[in-house]
Amino acid sequence: MGSRILVVEDSAVIRRLIEVCLRAADLEIITRDDGKSGLHAVSSESPDLVVLDIGLPGLDGWQVLDRIRKDDATHDIPVVVLTAHAEEESRRRANEGGADAFVTKPFQPNDFRATVLSLL
């Protein structure tokens, strides 16, 4: 297997789509469905990249992103923010929060895979 990707997404359908999309690139996929378990997995699973939904139960994606960036052990891990909120405010907030890429749902699988691969 190639690089380890942590996908933190509460929708089982979107998680499955991402898994199928990224496994085609020989990437190992780890999934979590809420912010708290996602944040724990960032530390315990040592992913090479995080795909982070914003609308998560518990800790939302903004809180998770903030904690990833403030932790010396995880602040260099690339983060792809994934959201259904395409407005400019969300894009600005992702950039200011330290996200490496901003992807809106629905996404084109080939474009999404290319974005992830460019950050590895």
C-alpha positions as CSV (number, residue, x, y, z in Angstrom):
1,M,0.0,0.0,0.0
2,G,1.0,3.6,-0.5
3,S,0.4,6.6,1.7
4,R,-2.1,6.5,4.5
5,I,-5.1,8.8,4.2
6,L,-7.5,9.6,7.1
7,V,-11.0,10.4,5.9
8,V,-13.1,12.1,8.6
9,E,-16.6,12.3,7.1
10,D,-20.0,11.6,8.7
11,S,-21.8,10.4,5.6
12,A,-21.3,6.7,4.9
13,V,-22.0,7.3,1.2
14,I,-19.4,10.0,0.8
15,R,-16.9,8.0,2.8
16,R,-17.4,5.0,0.5
17,L,-17.1,7.2,-2.6
18,I,-13.8,8.7,-1.3
19,E,-12.5,5.2,-0.5
20,V,-13.2,3.9,-4.0
21,C,-11.7,7.0,-5.5
22,L,-8.5,6.9,-3.5
23,R,-8.0,3.1,-3.4
24,A,-7.6,3.2,-7.2
25,A,-4.4,5.2,-6.5
26,D,-3.1,2.4,-4.2
27,L,-3.7,4.5,-1.0
28,E,-4.5,3.1,2.4
29,I,-7.7,4.6,3.7
30,I,-8.6,5.0,7.3
31,T,-12.1,6.4,8.1
32,R,-13.8,8.0,11.0
33,D,-17.3,9.4,11.2
34,D,-17.0,12.2,13.8
35,G,-14.7,15.0,14.8
36,K,-13.6,13.5,18.2
37,S,-12.6,10.1,16.8
38,G,-11.1,11.8,13.7
39,L,-8.9,14.0,15.9
40,H,-7.8,11.0,17.9
41,A,-6.9,9.1,14.7
42,V,-4.8,12.0,13.5
43,S,-2.5,11.3,16.5
44,S,-2.8,7.5,16.7
45,E,-2.8,6.5,13.0
46,S,-0.1,8.9,11.7
47,P,-1.8,9.6,8.4
48,D,0.1,11.2,5.5
49,L,-2.9,13.4,4.7
50,V,-6.4,14.1,6.2
51,V,-9.6,14.6,4.2
52,L,-11.8,16.6,6.6
53,D,-15.5,17.2,6.3
54,I,-16.6,20.4,8.0
55,G,-20.1,19.4,9.1
56,L,-19.2,16.7,11.6
57,P,-21.0,15.7,14.8
58,G,-19.4,16.6,18.1
59,L,-16.2,18.6,17.2
60,D,-16.9,20.2,13.8
61,G,-14.3,20.2,11.1
62,W,-13.2,23.7,11.9
63,Q,-12.3,22.7,15.4
64,V,-10.5,19.6,14.2
65,L,-8.5,21.6,11.7
66,D,-7.6,24.2,14.4
67,R,-6.4,21.4,16.7
68,I,-4.4,19.7,14.0
69,R,-2.6,22.9,13.2
70,K,-1.9,23.9,16.8
71,D,-0.3,20.5,17.7
72,D,3.4,20.3,17.0
73,A,3.1,16.6,16.2
74,T,0.4,17.1,13.5
75,H,0.7,20.6,12.2
76,D,2.5,19.6,9.0
77,I,0.0,17.0,7.9
78,P,-1.7,18.2,4.7
79,V,-5.5,18.7,5.2
80,V,-8.1,18.7,2.4
81,V,-11.2,20.4,3.6
82,L,-14.3,18.8,2.1
83,T,-17.6,20.6,2.4
84,A,-21.0,21.1,0.8
85,H,-20.7,24.9,1.6
86,A,-19.3,26.4,-1.5
87,E,-19.6,30.0,-0.4
88,E,-16.5,32.2,-0.4
89,E,-16.6,32.6,3.4
90,S,-16.0,28.8,3.8
91,R,-13.1,28.9,1.4
92,R,-11.6,31.9,3.2
93,R,-12.0,30.2,6.6
94,A,-10.3,27.1,5.3
95,N,-7.4,29.1,3.9
96,E,-7.0,31.1,7.1
97,G,-7.3,27.9,9.2
98,G,-4.4,26.3,7.4
99,A,-6.1,23.9,5.0
100,D,-4.0,22.8,2.1
101,A,-6.9,22.4,-0.3
102,F,-10.6,23.1,-0.4
103,V,-13.0,20.8,-2.2
104,T,-16.8,21.2,-2.4
105,K,-19.4,18.4,-2.6
106,P,-20.3,17.0,-4.9
107,F,-16.9,16.5,-6.4
108,Q,-15.5,14.9,-9.5
109,P,-13.6,11.7,-8.4
110,N,-10.7,12.2,-10.8
111,D,-10.2,15.9,-9.8
112,F,-10.5,14.9,-6.1
113,R,-7.9,12.1,-6.5
114,A,-5.5,14.5,-8.3
115,T,-5.8,17.1,-5.5
116,V,-5.0,14.5,-2.9
117,L,-2.1,13.1,-4.9
118,S,-0.6,16.5,-5.4
119,L,-0.4,17.0,-1.7
120,L,1.4,13.7,-0.9
